[in-house]
């Protein structure tokens, strides 16, 4: 195939449309005076990228969540673009461009610290390959999951590759029109999330779309279409095949978007939470309120107030009950408290990482938050000042407050730590002086390691998934 033929096919698209959608449908072109997007509300850098690509002879549109949010009157976090320019062609237009990704090849155009993500229009999944050399550009697993997709097409191809109709609206910042191929505007007005094409097929292509449906439903207050709900019930187990590293990214999107508690409830309602935190799910039965839900409520409040949130606190809250349960079992089997907690902590992080990745730096902070709990409970007088200077003290204190809310520790203990932080130096010294020093005879002697305990954790039965 010649370069000229390749370019012609890229412009026109080819083959059968993905998901049974008629990609030849004439789109609805909505002029500036018929929609609510103001160019002033669009990121200036994104407008510059679109304009420069247009001047170079390419199509370029804002697409996805940013268009959806602008139409709903909320300010998007990110402004992503789609274009008919290939990644290498984008790089030629922008000197500050960097190409990333293997599963999906993307261009990142940098403006100082700001990055505008630009994706090339994708061809339909049923479209023919341009040549044998392109076979490595698309990989689909036996279960139908798209593992790599760098086969390019036209805007008409690209629209049917998107997940939900409300996310398939294109905005042209040059002439300020909205382009709607799939009646996404109707779904926006009706508050409905519908997949583009058969949800069974779309969720097989990418099981993460089930998580995205729940996230958008919680964020937007939209109802998930009945067909998509039914497909989720049948295909939820496909989430087992999603790489843990990708699941980690999705977990942060789910719970750090300002609607964490609502998302948590939706995930449990649709039977999806167990594929993210299976050991936590087993510990939640009958517990209302529970520590994870209280932690997520506080996360939403902090985000609303513009305060920072850290992934380590999220994971510490989610995994605390499994850790505590395992530690208690180990103590009942004869291990010392210190060794039991150390084993349970390591096992929980290792086992959870098989479902959702936990970066090493994150694991260190999680262990610090958990490890400080016993010190905060015991309140050793000589260690109070050092504890309050510990870099994880504030996170550990917040965690202790949650434990007090679920009545796992006494409220008086939590109130004591609140008071000492607010007191002046003289008052702090008086509070510390009233604490009884630990009796020497009450200290538990460290016993020698029993060889039978060495592999105890490996023999312990795991919480069923």
C-alpha positions in Angstrom: 0.0 0.0 0.0 1.4 3.4 -1.0 1.6 6.3 1.4 -1.1 8.1 -0.6 -3.4 5.1 -0.2 -2.6 4.9 3.5 -3.5 8.5 4.0 -6.7 8.1 2.0 -7.8 5.1 4.1 -6.9 7.0 7.3 -9.1 9.9 6.3 -12.0 7.8 5.2 -11.9 4.9 7.7 -12.4 1.3 6.5 -13.9 -2.0 7.3 -16.9 -2.8 9.5 -17.9 -0.4 12.3 -17.1 -1.4 15.9 -19.9 -2.6 18.2 -22.5 -2.7 15.5 -22.9 1.1 15.4 -23.5 2.8 12.0 -20.5 5.1 11.7 -21.8 6.5 8.4 -24.6 8.3 10.3 -24.6 12.1 9.6 -23.7 13.8 12.8 -25.6 16.6 14.5 -23.6 19.8 14.2 -24.6 22.1 17.1 -23.6 25.8 16.5 -22.2 28.1 19.2 -25.5 29.7 20.0 -27.2 26.3 20.6 -24.9 24.9 23.3 -23.6 26.2 26.6 -19.8 26.0 26.0 -18.0 29.3 26.1 -14.6 29.5 24.6 -13.5 31.5 27.6 -14.0 28.3 29.8 -11.8 26.2 27.6 -8.1 25.7 28.5 -6.1 28.2 26.5 -3.3 25.7 25.8 -5.7 23.2 24.5 -7.1 25.8 22.1 -3.6 26.6 20.9 -2.9 22.9 20.2 -6.1 22.5 18.3 -5.5 25.7 16.3 -1.9 24.8 15.4 -2.9 21.3 14.3 -5.7 22.9 12.2 -3.2 25.3 10.6 -1.0 22.3 9.7 -3.9 20.8 7.8 -5.2 18.3 10.4 -8.6 18.0 12.2 -8.4 18.5 16.0 -11.2 18.4 18.6 -11.7 18.5 22.3 -13.3 15.2 23.2 -14.5 13.1 26.1 -15.0 14.1 29.7 -14.0 17.7 29.2 -16.7 18.4 26.6 -19.3 16.6 28.8 -18.3 18.6 31.9 -18.3 21.9 30.0 -21.8 21.2 28.7 -22.9 20.4 32.2 -21.5 23.6 33.5 -18.6 22.2 35.5 -14.9 23.0 35.0 -12.9 19.9 33.7 -9.7 18.9 35.3 -8.2 17.8 32.0 -8.6 19.0 28.4 -7.9 16.1 26.0 -7.8 16.3 22.2 -8.4 13.9 19.4 -6.9 14.4 15.9 -6.4 12.7 12.5 -2.7 13.4 12.8 -0.5 10.4 13.6 1.6 10.6 16.8 4.8 11.2 14.7 3.1 14.0 12.8 2.0 15.6 16.1 5.6 15.5 17.2 6.7 17.3 14.0 4.2 20.1 14.7 5.1 20.6 18.4 8.8 20.7 19.5 7.6 20.2 23.1 5.8 16.9 22.3 6.6 13.6 23.9 5.1 10.3 22.7 4.1 7.8 25.4 2.3 4.5 25.9 2.3 1.1 24.3 -1.3 0.0 24.8 -2.5 3.3 23.4 0.1 5.6 21.7 -0.5 9.1 22.9 1.2 12.5 22.4 1.8 14.8 25.3 2.3 18.5 24.3 3.9 20.4 27.1 3.3 24.1 28.0 5.6 24.7 31.0 4.3 22.3 33.7 1.0 21.8 31.9 0.5 18.9 29.6 -2.2 18.6 26.9 -2.9 15.0 25.9 -3.5 14.4 22.2 -4.8 11.0 20.8 -5.0 10.0 17.2 -8.4 8.8 15.9 -8.7 5.0 16.4 -10.1 2.6 13.8 -13.0 0.3 14.6 -12.0 -3.0 16.2 -13.4 -4.9 13.2 -11.5 -2.8 10.6 -9.0 -4.6 8.4 -5.3 -4.2 9.1 -3.4 -2.0 6.6 -0.6 -4.6 6.3 0.9 -7.5 8.0 3.4 -5.1 9.6 0.5 -3.6 11.5 -0.6 -6.8 13.2 1.5 -6.0 16.3 -0.3 -2.7 16.6 -3.5 -4.4 17.8 -3.7 -7.2 20.2 -7.0 -8.6 21.6 -7.0 -11.4 24.2 -9.0 -14.6 23.9 -11.6 -13.0 26.2 -12.0 -10.1 23.8 -10.0 -7.6 25.9 -8.0 -5.0 23.9 -4.4 -5.3 25.0 -2.9 -2.9 22.4 -4.6 -0.6 19.9 -2.6 1.6 17.7 -4.5 1.2 14.4 -5.7 4.6 13.3 -8.9 5.7 11.4 -11.2 8.6 10.9 -13.4 10.7 13.3 -16.3 8.4 12.4 -14.3 5.4 13.4 -13.1 7.0 16.6 -16.5 8.0 17.9 -17.7 4.4 18.1 -14.6 3.3 20.0 -15.5 5.5 22.9 -17.2 4.1 26.0 -20.4 6.0 26.7 -22.5 8.3 24.6 -22.0 11.3 26.9 -18.3 10.9 26.5 -18.4 10.8 22.7 -19.1 14.5 22.0 -16.5 16.5 20.0 -15.9 20.2 20.4 -14.2 22.2 17.7 -12.6 25.2 19.4 -11.8 26.8 16.0 -15.4 27.3 14.9 -16.9 26.5 18.4 -19.3 23.8 17.3 -20.3 20.6 19.1 -20.4 17.4 16.9 -22.7 14.6 18.1 -22.8 11.2 16.3 -24.5 9.1 18.9 -27.2 11.2 20.6 -24.9 12.0 23.5 -26.7 15.3 24.0 -30.0 13.5 24.6 -28.3 11.3 27.2 -26.8 14.4 28.9 -30.2 16.0 29.1 -31.8 12.8 30.4 -29.0 11.9 32.9 -28.4 8.4 31.5 -25.1 6.5 30.9 -25.4 4.3 27.9 -22.5 2.4 26.2 -21.9 3.0 22.5 -23.0 -0.3 21.1 -23.5 -3.6 22.9 -22.4 -3.2 26.6 -21.4 -6.9 26.7 -19.0 -6.4 23.8 -17.7 -3.1 25.1 -17.0 -4.4 28.6 -15.2 -7.4 27.2 -13.0 -5.1 25.2 -12.1 -3.2 28.3 -13.5 -4.4 31.7 -12.4 -1.1 33.3 -15.4 0.5 31.6 -17.5 -1.1 34.3 -15.6 0.8 36.9 -15.9 4.0 34.8 -19.6 3.6 34.6 -19.9 3.5 38.4 -17.5 6.5 38.7 -19.4 8.6 36.2 -22.7 7.6 37.8 -21.5 8.8 41.2 -19.9 11.9 39.9 -22.7 13.1 37.6 -25.7 11.6 39.4 -26.6 9.8 36.2 -28.4 6.5 36.0 -26.6 3.5 34.4 -28.6 2.1 31.5 -30.4 -1.2 32.3 -28.5 -3.1 29.7 -25.1 -1.9 31.0 -26.2 -2.9 34.5 -27.1 -6.4 33.3 -23.8 -6.7 31.5 -21.9 -5.7 34.6 -23.5 -8.5 36.6 -22.4 -11.0 34.0 -18.9 -9.8 33.3 -17.6 -8.3 36.6 -15.2 -11.2 37.0 -13.2 -10.0 33.9 -11.7 -7.4 36.2 -9.5 -10.2 37.5 -7.6 -9.9 34.2 -6.8 -6.2 34.4 -3.2 -5.6 35.4 -2.8 -4.5 39.0 -0.9 -1.4 38.0 -3.8 -0.2 35.9 -6.2 -1.0 38.7 -4.2 1.2 41.0 -4.7 4.2 38.7 -8.4 3.4 38.5 -8.7 3.2 42.3 -7.3 6.7 42.6 -9.7 8.0 40.0 -12.6 6.2 41.8 -11.8 7.5 45.3 -10.0 10.8 44.9 -12.4 12.5 42.6 -14.6 14.1 45.3 -17.4 11.5 45.2 -15.6 8.6 47.0 -18.4 7.6 49.4 -21.1 7.5 46.7 -18.7 5.6 44.4 -18.0 3.1 47.2 -21.7 2.5 47.7 -22.2 2.1 44.0 -19.3 -0.4 43.6 -20.7 -2.6 46.4 -24.2 -2.3 45.0 -23.0 -3.5 41.5 -20.8 -6.3 42.9 -17.5 -4.6 41.8 -15.8 -3.6 45.0 -14.8 -7.2 45.7 -12.5 -7.2 42.6 -10.7 -4.2 44.0 -10.4 -5.0 47.7 -11.5 -8.7 48.1 -10.2 -9.1 51.7 -11.9 -5.8 52.7 -15.2 -6.9 51.2 -15.2 -10.0 53.4 -14.7 -7.8 56.5 -17.5 -5.4 55.7 -20.5 -7.7 56.0 -22.9 -6.2 58.5 -20.7 -3.3 59.5 -22.5 0.0 59.2 -20.9 2.4 59.6 -17.5 1.0 58.8 -14.0 2.5 58.8 -13.6 2.6 55.0 -16.9 4.5 54.5 -16.0 7.0 57.2 -12.5 7.5 55.6 -14.1 8.1 52.2 -16.5 10.6 53.7 -13.6 12.5 55.2 -11.7 12.3 51.8 -14.7 13.9 50.0 -14.8 16.6 52.6 -11.0 17.4 52.3 -11.2 17.5 48.5 -14.2 19.9 48.8 -12.2 22.1 51.1 -9.1 22.0 48.8 -7.0 20.0 51.2 -4.6 17.3 50.1 -5.4 13.6 50.2 -2.9 10.8 50.1 -3.3 7.3 48.5 -1.6 5.7 51.6 -4.4 6.8 53.9 -7.0 5.4 51.4 -5.2 2.0 51.4 -4.6 2.0 55.1 -8.3 2.5 55.7 -9.4 -0.1 53.3 -7.0 -2.8 54.5 -7.1 -2.2 58.3 -9.9 -4.6 59.1 -8.2 -7.5 57.2 -4.9 -6.8 58.9 -6.5 -6.6 62.4 -8.5 -9.8 61.8 -5.3 -11.7 60.7 -3.3 -10.3 63.5 -5.8 -11.5 66.1 -5.8 -15.0 64.6 -2.0 -15.2 64.8 -2.1 -14.0 68.4 -4.7 -16.7 69.2 -2.3 -19.2 67.6 0.5 -18.2 70.0 2.4 -15.5 68.3 3.5 -12.4 70.2 1.5 -9.3 69.4 4.5 -7.6 67.7 5.3 -10.5 65.5 1.6 -11.1 64.7 1.0 -7.5 63.5 4.2 -7.5 61.5 3.2 -10.7 59.7 -0.4 -9.6 59.1 0.8 -6.2 57.8 3.2 -7.7 55.3 0.7 -10.4 54.2 -2.1 -7.9 53.6 0.0 -5.6 51.4 1.5 -8.5 49.5 -1.9 -10.2 48.9 -3.7 -6.9 48.0 -1.0 -6.0 45.5 -2.1 -9.0 43.4 -5.4 -7.2 42.8 -4.4 -3.5 43.0 -0.8 -2.6 42.8 0.7 -0.9 45.9 4.0 0.9 45.1 6.8 0.4 47.6 6.8 4.0 48.7 3.1 3.7 49.4 3.6 0.5 51.4 6.1 2.3 53.7 3.6 5.1 54.6 0.8 2.6 55.1 2.9 0.6 57.5 3.9 3.8 59.4 0.2 4.7 59.8 -0.6 1.3 61.2 2.5 1.0 63.3 1.9 4.2 65.1 -1.5 3.1 66.3 -0.2 1.0 69.2 2.0 4.0 70.3 -0.9 6.4 70.2 -2.9 3.9 72.2 -0.2 3.2 74.8 0.9 6.9 75.1 4.4 6.2 76.6 5.2 9.5 78.4 8.8 9.7 77.2 7.8 9.2 73.6 4.9 11.7 73.3 7.0 14.6 72.1 8.8 12.4 69.5 5.5 10.9 68.3 4.1 14.4 67.7 7.2 15.2 65.6 6.9 12.0 63.5 6.3 12.8 59.8 3.3 10.4 59.7 1.9 11.6 63.0 -1.0 13.6 61.5 -2.1 10.8 59.3 -1.9 8.3 62.1 -3.8 10.7 64.4 -6.6 11.1 61.7 -6.7 7.3 61.5 -7.0 7.0 65.2 -10.0 9.4 65.1 -11.7 7.1 62.5 -11.1 4.1 64.8 -12.8 6.1 67.6 -15.8 6.7 65.5 -16.3 3.0 64.9 -15.7 2.5 68.6 -12.6 0.4 68.1 -10.8 2.7 70.6 -12.2 4.9 73.4 -13.2 8.4 72.4 -11.4 9.7 75.4 -8.1 8.6 73.9 -8.8 10.4 70.6 -9.9 13.5 72.5 -6.7 13.4 74.6 -4.6 13.5 71.4 -6.7 16.3 70.0 -6.3 18.3 73.2 -2.5 17.9 73.5 -2.0 19.2 70.0 -3.9 22.3 70.7 -2.3 22.9 74.1 0.6 25.2 74.8 4.0 23.7 76.0 3.2 24.1 79.7 -0.2 22.4 79.4 1.3 19.6 77.3 3.8 18.9 80.1 1.1 18.7 82.7 -0.9 16.3 80.4 2.1 14.1 79.9 3.0 14.1 83.6 -0.4 12.6 84.5 0.2 9.5 82.4 1.3 6.5 84.4 4.7 5.2 83.3 4.7 1.6 82.0 5.4 -0.8 84.8 8.6 -2.8 84.3 6.9 -6.0 85.4 4.1 -5.5 82.9 6.4 -5.4 80.0 6.1 -8.5 77.9 9.4 -10.3 77.6 10.5 -10.9 74.0 10.5 -14.7 73.6 12.8 -16.6 71.3 11.5 -17.3 67.9 9.7 -20.6 67.6 10.8 -22.4 64.4 7.2 -23.6 63.9 6.1 -19.9 63.6 8.5 -19.1 60.8 6.2 -20.2 58.0 3.0 -19.7 60.0 1.6 -17.0 57.6 2.0 -19.3 54.7 -0.1 -22.0 56.4 -2.9 -19.6 57.4 -6.0 -19.9 55.3 -6.7 -16.8 53.2 -9.9 -14.9 53.3 -12.0 -16.3 50.5 -12.6 -14.0 47.5 
